[in-house]
Amino acid sequence: MFKKQKLSIVSILSIILPVLLLFTPSVAYAMHIEDGILPAQAWITWYVISALFVVVGIWEIKKRSEENLHYKPLLSMVGVAVFVISCMHLPVPVTGSCSHPCGTPLAAIVVGPWATTVISAIALFFQAIFLGHGGITTIGANNFSMGIVGGMSGYLSWKIFRKFGSPIWLAAGIAGFVGDVMTYLTSAFELALSLHGNVSLVKQWMIFFMGYGPTQLPLAIFEAIFTAAVIQVMVNRRPDLLPGIIISGNAKGVK
């Protein structure tokens, strides 16, 4: 169970960390997909698709919160983590944008992939409003790539590797790597789908993705290591926060 002292510290950090980010001076680089890049038909479509996942995610959060009183505090901590992690960006000169770790594969393992779509959308909203990272009109597209594809592909990788008996740290690391790379493959696809013009869609898709590659691949490795470390530490020290992970005996899967 959460101790009151730990909860108070978590609550304070959840307030202080975003505030510190707001007042930390930094160079303003474009991050995620900005307003004005996607045509109206495209960003509206991505909004609709993303909204369908978010609605299911809200229902899942409500259901799990009623079953477990500690779920909401855990969700809040993970939400702050996704916000902070996805603010760690490196400029990409070729695309005029940035690469950054996502945090959504980690979130999907801890609180579930559906809930991750909700906290990702919230993080993207506040990043767009307060930090100028990404656009308001493109939250749907950005959430689809980072929160939906990134979270769910990472979670699926985690489930598959755990099912076949992979160590927890390895399955989590692969989840972090796969979710990160899939996020940028999807983001590049969203850009190519709307901007390929007379160039073939696949060619333009690879051009955009290769623009991200030099910075994103090292970040994907970093996210793999970070995700593996966090999940392994949580399992070792607070397995009660991850009741779905089977760690006893020769168990190989996740409930």
N, C-alpha and C positions, 0 to 999 in steps of 0.2 A: 504493500500500500504506500501511497505518497505520504510523506511526512509534511506537516504544516510548514516547517522551516524550508523544505525544498520547494514547496509550492510557492512560498513567498518570494524566494530567490528567482524562480522561473518567471513569476509574474513581473518582477522588477526588470529582469533582463529582456523580457518580451516587449517592454515599453522603451527601455533605454537604447537597445541596439538599433531599432529603426530610426530613433531620433538622432543618434550619433551619425548614422549614414546620411541623414538629411542635411546635416551641417558640416559634413566632411568635404572640403574643397577637392574638386577633381575636374579633369578635362571632360567635357560633354561629348561623348561619342554616341552615335546611333546604336541602339541595342534592341534586339528582337527586330521585328519588321515595323517600320515607322509609318505614320499617317502619310497619305498621299502616294504611296508606292503601289498599293493594290487598287484596281478599279472597284467601283461601288458594288458591282455584281459579285465580285470575288469575295470582298470582305464581309458582305452581308451573308453570303453562302457559308463562309467559315463560322460566322457568328451563330447561325442556325444549327449547324452541325455540332459546334462546341456546346451550345445551350442544351442540347439533348443529353449529352453526357453529364453536364453540370446538374441538371434536374435529377437524374438518377443518383448522382453523388450526394446531393442534399438529402434525398430520401434515405440513402445508406447511412449518412451521418446521424440523422434523427433516430434511425432504428438502433444503431450501435450505441448511441448515447443513452438510450433508455435501458439497454442491457448492461452497460458498464459505465459507472459514474466517473471513472478515471479517463474515459475516452476523450472527452472534450479538452481537459488540460493537456493531454498528450497531443491532440490535434493542434492545439494552439502552439505548442513548442515546435512541432514539425512545420507548421505554417511559417513561423519566424525563421526557421532554418532554411526553408525553400526561398524565402524572400532574400535573406542574407547571402546564401550560396549563389543564387542566380544574379547577384549584383557584382560578383567578382569577375570583371571583364577584361579582356585583352583586345586592343584595336586590331582590325583586319583591314589593311590599306587597300587590298584588291576590291573588296566589296563595299567599302565605306561603312562597314558595320562593326560588330564586335563578336568575339567568341566568349563563352562563359560556361562554367559548369551549371547544371540544372537543379540538382537536388531532388528531382521528382522520382527517380528510381528508388532512392532511399526512402522517400515519403511513402511510395506505394507499398514497400515491404512492411513499413511500420504501421501505417494507418489504413492501408488498402488502396487499390488503384482508382476506385470510383471517388473516394473522398479526396484523393490527390488532384483530381480534375477541378475540384472546387477551390482548394487552397492555392492551386496554381493560378486560377483565374483572379483570385483576390490579390495575390502577390503581383501579378502583371498589372492590375488596375492601379495599385498604389505606386508601383515603379513608374508607370506612365504619368500619373498625376504629380508626384512629388519629385521624381528624379529625372524625368524626361527620357526614360528608357522604354522604347517602344511607343506605339500609338494607341489612342483610344479606339479608333475604328478597327484597328488590327488585333485587338485583344482576342477575338475569336480565333484568328489564324495562329497567333502566337500560343494561345492555350492549346490549340489542337496539336501543335508540334511538340511543345514542352510538357504540358500537363497530361494530355491524352496519349499521344504516341510514345513520348518519352517515358511516362510513368508506366503505361501498360506493357510496352515491349520489355522494359526492365523487369517488371513483375513477372511476366511470362517466362523470361529467361531464368529468373530466380526459381520459379516453380518447377521448371523442367529439370534444372540441374540438381535441385534438392530431391526431386522424385527419383533420380538415378543415383542417389547416395553421395552427391558432391558435398565436401565440407562446407559449413555455413559461410566461412570467410570467402571461399572461392566462388560460391553461387552468388553471394552479394556483390563481389567485385565484378563478376561478369555482368550482372544486372546493371551496375553503375555504368560500365563501359558501353553496353548495348543501348541502354536508354539514352545516353548522351549522344552517341553517334546517330541513332535513329531520329533524335530531335532535330539535328541539323540536316539530315537527309530529307526530312519532311519539310523543314523551313525552306531549303533550297528548291524542293519540288513546288511549294506554294508560289515562290517567286517565279520559277520557270514557267509554271502553268499560266501565269498572267502576263509574263513579259517576254516570252520566247520569240514572238513575231514571226519572221520568215525562217528562223533557225529551228531545227527539229527540237521537240520538247526534251528528248533524252539528252541531246548534246548540251542544251542550255542548262538543264538540270545538273549535269556533271560539271559544267563551268562554274555555276554558283557554289556547288559543294566543294570543288577544289579550291575555291577562294577561301573557304572556311578551313580547309584541311590543315594547313601548316600550324595554325594555332589550336584548332579544335581537337585534333588527335592527341597531342600532349595533355590537353585538359581532360579528355576522355579517360586517359590513363590515370590522371590524378583523381578523377571522380571514382574510378574503379577502386583505387587504393583507399580513398576516404570512405566510400560506402562499405567496403569490406571491414575496415577498422571499426566503424561505428556500430555496425550490426553485431560483430563479434564481441565487442565490449558490452553492448546491451545484453546479449545472451549470457555472457559470463557474470555480469553484475546485477542486472535487473531482468531476468527472464520472465518475470511476471508482467512486464510491459509488452511482451511478445508471446502471448499464450498460444498463438497458432503455430509456432515453430516447435517441432518435435525434436528434442535433443537427447533424450534418454535412450539407453540400450543401443540397439542397431536400427533404430527408426530412421527412415530415409526421406520422409516427405514433409509436407506442410498441410495442415488441416484446411 
